[in-house]
Amino acid sequence: MAAKPRPTARPDFSLESAHDGLVAGVDEAGRGPLAGPVLAAAVIFPGHPPAELAALLDDSKRLDAARREAAHAALLAAQAEGTVLVGVGAASADEIGRLNILRATHLAMLRAVSRLPLPPSLALVDGNAPPRLSCPVRCVVGGDGLSLSIAAASIMAKVVRDRAMARLGARWPDYGFARHAGYPTPAHRAALARLGPTPHHRRGFSPVDQAVLARSETLSEALA
């Protein structure tokens, strides 16, 4: 059963501290875009997070790009020092098309948890749909605003995905991936309609499928 959100201004370590053993916070980034992978991250704080690091962590959606980058850099520094454990996983656009976005997200979460240096005894997962992981799962609705571990995972997943989309943007400059990260902005929809989908667009998403159909109809008319 999903844990009910509790009123709090910032995420804290209460949910993790209530459990004996290593607790991983798990979150994703990129369920809504029309293109690119869905990313997931899993983060474990073996001890209570250092105050300076905790002060940087929040739901990634409540942080601007500069603050997310600062928090991401601090998490990487803490990882190098051994005060935080991080695993990152992804599911590709092709896997999203074959599995559907929810199952692909759960696959990315499974991969993220499997890449942690140590196995957790519990995973706190943002949302209300529990993935099948190698450890017990507790769903936490709004968890990225409640749990420091989930907040850290949300930041890791978001920054890694944004950087991946920027790299795709360099390879496919006409689509503007670096600006919109694959989300269905008017500019992205216009480029998709004009140019058709790339191999990184997600089949099964209506605007992408419509663009495929339109390109196919145009080709058929040209050959008629």
Solvent accessible surface area in square Angstrom, and as a share of the most:
residue,aa,sasa,rsa
1,M,227,1.01
2,A,34,0.27
3,A,14,0.11
4,K,178,0.76
5,P,75,0.47
6,R,75,0.27
7,P,137,0.86
8,T,53,0.31
9,A,92,0.71
10,R,91,0.33
11,P,9,0.06
12,D,47,0.24
13,F,23,0.10
14,S,58,0.37
15,L,22,0.11
16,E,7,0.03
17,S,75,0.48
18,A,89,0.69
19,H,63,0.28
20,D,135,0.70
21,G,56,0.54
22,L,46,0.23
23,V,7,0.04
24,A,0,0.00
25,G,0,0.00
26,V,0,0.00
27,D,5,0.03
28,E,43,0.19
29,A,11,0.09
30,G,4,0.04
31,R,97,0.35
32,G,42,0.40
33,P,0,0.00
34,L,6,0.03
35,A,0,0.00
36,G,1,0.01
37,P,26,0.16
38,V,0,0.00
39,L,8,0.04
40,A,0,0.00
41,A,0,0.00
42,A,0,0.00
43,V,0,0.00
44,I,0,0.00
45,F,8,0.04
46,P,67,0.42
47,G,42,0.41
48,H,130,0.58
49,P,5,0.03
50,P,63,0.40
51,A,87,0.67
52,E,153,0.69
53,L,12,0.06
54,A,19,0.15
55,A,68,0.53
56,L,74,0.37
57,L,0,0.00
58,D,10,0.05
59,D,12,0.06
60,S,10,0.06
61,K,154,0.65
62,R,120,0.44
63,L,6,0.03
64,D,82,0.42
65,A,62,0.48
66,A,76,0.59
67,R,122,0.45
68,R,36,0.13
69,E,71,0.32
70,A,50,0.39
71,A,0,0.00
72,H,6,0.03
73,A,59,0.46
74,A,27,0.21
75,L,0,0.00
76,L,73,0.36
77,A,53,0.41
78,A,8,0.06
79,Q,70,0.31
80,A,92,0.72
81,E,133,0.60
82,G,45,0.43
83,T,56,0.33
84,V,0,0.00
85,L,21,0.10
86,V,12,0.07
87,G,3,0.03
88,V,40,0.23
89,G,2,0.02
90,A,34,0.27
91,A,0,0.00
92,S,49,0.32
93,A,11,0.08
94,D,92,0.48
95,E,26,0.12
96,I,3,0.01
97,G,34,0.33
98,R,155,0.57
99,L,39,0.19
100,N,79,0.40
101,I,38,0.19
102,L,67,0.33
103,R,139,0.51
104,A,0,0.00
105,T,1,0.01
106,H,36,0.16
107,L,43,0.21
108,A,0,0.00
109,M,6,0.03
110,L,69,0.34
111,R,70,0.25
112,A,0,0.00
113,V,5,0.03
114,S,81,0.52
115,R,141,0.52
116,L,14,0.07
117,P,86,0.54
118,L,91,0.45
119,P,107,0.67
120,P,10,0.06
121,S,48,0.31
122,L,22,0.11
123,A,0,0.00
124,L,0,0.00
125,V,1,0.01
126,D,32,0.17
127,G,25,0.24
128,N,113,0.58
129,A,34,0.26
130,P,86,0.54
131,P,6,0.04
132,R,223,0.81
133,L,26,0.13
134,S,96,0.62
135,C,17,0.10
136,P,88,0.55
137,V,42,0.24
138,R,91,0.33
139,C,9,0.06
140,V,1,0.00
141,V,60,0.34
142,G,38,0.36
143,G,0,0.00
144,D,10,0.05
145,G,9,0.09
146,L,11,0.05
147,S,0,0.00
148,L,8,0.04
149,S,0,0.00
150,I,0,0.00
151,A,0,0.00
152,A,0,0.00
153,A,0,0.00
154,S,3,0.02
155,I,0,0.00
156,M,6,0.03
157,A,0,0.00
158,K,47,0.20
159,V,3,0.02
160,V,41,0.24
161,R,5,0.02
162,D,41,0.21
163,R,104,0.38
164,A,18,0.14
165,M,1,0.00
166,A,46,0.36
167,R,152,0.56
168,L,15,0.08
169,G,10,0.09
170,A,83,0.65
171,R,159,0.58
172,W,76,0.27
173,P,96,0.60
174,D,94,0.49
175,Y,16,0.06
176,G,5,0.05
177,F,0,0.00
178,A,69,0.53
179,R,189,0.69
180,H,16,0.07
181,A,12,0.10
182,G,0,0.00
183,Y,81,0.31
184,P,50,0.32
185,T,47,0.28
186,P,115,0.73
187,A,62,0.48
188,H,0,0.00
189,R,115,0.42
190,A,53,0.41
191,A,4,0.03
192,L,3,0.02
193,A,77,0.60
194,R,145,0.53
195,L,60,0.30
196,G,1,0.01
197,P,32,0.20
198,T,3,0.02
199,P,97,0.61
200,H,45,0.20
201,H,3,0.02
202,R,0,0.00
203,R,103,0.37
204,G,62,0.59
205,F,40,0.16
206,S,63,0.41
207,P,26,0.16
208,V,0,0.00
209,D,60,0.31
210,Q,115,0.51
211,A,8,0.06
212,V,57,0.33
213,L,106,0.53
214,A,52,0.40
215,R,120,0.44
216,S,58,0.37
217,E,92,0.41
218,T,87,0.51
219,L,109,0.54
220,S,67,0.43
221,E,128,0.58
222,A,81,0.63
223,L,140,0.69
224,A,122,0.94
